[in-house]
Amino acid sequence: MGKWKTLAQAAIERTAIVAKFICLYHITDTYLFSPTIVRFISFSVCQCVNGGVEIDRWILQVSGPSMLPTLNMTGDVILAEYVSHRLGKVGPGDVVLVRSPENPRKTISKRIVGMEGDTVTYLVDPNFSLRSRTILVPKGHVWIQGDNMYASKDSRHYGPIPYGLILGKVFCRDYMSAMLGLKSYDV
């Protein structure tokens, strides 16, 4: 009988360890880092987008022309965190991950140009005219734009976005993956 009791005790202890790991993973995935974990690179060389230091973290890839030249069109691997925007530590100039106002299943990366109460002047259609508009960003909203104004669908198209759509702050871009030709996956 003592043998079965020892086995049952060991099974309970191991089950508790697995349950703790799953809880820790859920909290990390939901509240600290990007929602899509792609891979872990322990040898990454990062250029920090918003100031900081070189670090190794969970990463994801973004692609498209809207953030050229900051992020490459073929897809840069970036590091993003979930804490700063919850503490109100994002502001103009920060690159953020945002839930798309047009398609809630899509995550986009844009730069914050204005916070609530700021006045933002922007070109309505930079491809065809120099006509500009000025807008006051309402309370609880931010104004986001892509760095490549000619190929970006952003607040110029759908207006100021609610602060609650910000998912995370990008703080680092990985160069090593591009140099080594490593395959990444879309966000």
Beta strands, then each sheet from edge to edge (+ up, - down):
strand 1: 39-40
strand 2: 46-47
strand 3: 58-62
strand 4: 76-81
strand 5: 95-99
strand 6: 107-114
strand 7: 119-123
strand 8: 132-136
strand 9: 141-145
strand 10: 161-162
strand 11: 166-174
sheet 1: 1+ 3- 4+ 11- 2+
sheet 2: 1+ 3- 4+ 11- 5+ 6- 9+ 10-
sheet 3: 7+ 8-
end
